[in-house]
Amino acid sequence: MNTIWSDYVQNTGTLYLSRSLRFSDEYKKAYMNAFDIADRKRILEIGCGPGALTQALARWYPDAEILGTDRDAAFIRFAAQQAPGIRFMEADATALPFEDQSFDVVISNTVQEHIEPSLFFGEQSRVLKPGGVCLVLSARRGVNITADCVEEKSSLEKEIWARVEAVGQDVNNRYGVGKYAMSESKLPRTMEQYGFHQVSTRYLTVNLTPDNPENSKESAYAMINAHRQTSLDAVESLPLIAPGAVSEVVSSSL
Ligand SMILES: C[S@@+](CC[C@H](N)C(=O)[O-])C[C@H]1O[C@@H](n2cnc3c(N)ncnc32)[C@H](O)[C@@H]1O
């Protein structure tokens, strides 16, 4: 049973919380415009994790048959519990257990960057019907602007976060997290290389800024909580991954 991602890379509940914000109905119209798959019947999600996008797809395309898949058994168990009306199953994206030409749409969110492209795209191309659509979603990195009032200031905190980041980097290297990340211009060319035609790129903005007055108090709290929980997870996972990494810093500073 594979639970590498949920054990070492991202906590199930936290990932679900942050992706539920990213795929909230507030952005339904923008996503549906970008996807342009309203008339498609069979939709396969690859690497669905805890299933927030799968749930959104089920809400937005109620007439479609939707299947969420992931290699991580714990994510699939969680996803199925959260949404008993949706079909989820364990499946490795590099060897999909489906017949050739069996889906109208394949979709993934932040999965391509972790899987060797010839297998990732090759398998999706194989299971897509002729004329089918392959949607590859990703989040643009490097646009986090942290307000001064929440930036870590003390040298102890800086040292702790440096340790946390170093451990996180080790985990990423060990499990190939982000190993196949590519630029926005390389991704379409790569898809063409693997036989996809009419490849295009679309952008949409998801406003996860808690201090934006347009956001409700509830969603602002949810955004802060998702961010906070992501940081806490990084620290809490340390005893399992790198025992002593932070306590050494804290005790040597006392
Ligand atoms: C960054 S997470 C994204 C999860 C989900 N798409 C979301 O946005 O919440 C990457 C996901 O890819 C899955 N994954 C990585 N390699 C995989 C593979 N070979 N087959 C299937 N899933 C894979 C992981 O288990 C994890 O759930």
The ligand as a Gaussian input file, in Angstrom:
#p B3LYP/6-31G(d) Opt

LIG

0 1
 C        0.732000      18.086000      -5.054000
 S       -0.306000      16.672000      -4.814000
 C       -1.791000      17.204000      -5.610000
 C       -2.989000      16.416000      -5.188000
 C       -4.309000      16.901000      -5.785000
 N       -4.265000      16.959000      -7.213000
 C       -4.673000      18.235000      -5.199000
 O       -4.509000      19.259000      -5.878000
 O       -5.092000      18.257000      -4.032000
 C        0.367000      15.506000      -5.974000
 C       -0.431000      14.223000      -6.033000
 O        0.110000      13.377000      -7.047000
 C        0.021000      12.049000      -6.586000
 N        0.976000      11.235000      -7.351000
 C        2.319000      11.367000      -7.427000
 N        2.822000      10.423000      -8.229000
 C        1.774000       9.691000      -8.679000
 C        1.647000       8.583000      -9.549000
 N        2.711000       8.022000     -10.135000
 N        0.415000       8.104000      -9.779000
 C       -0.673000       8.654000      -9.204000
 N       -0.616000       9.699000      -8.375000
 C        0.590000      10.217000      -8.121000
 C        0.358000      12.151000      -5.112000
 O       -0.037000      11.009000      -4.383000
 C       -0.406000      13.405000      -4.746000
 O       -1.712000      13.121000      -4.367000

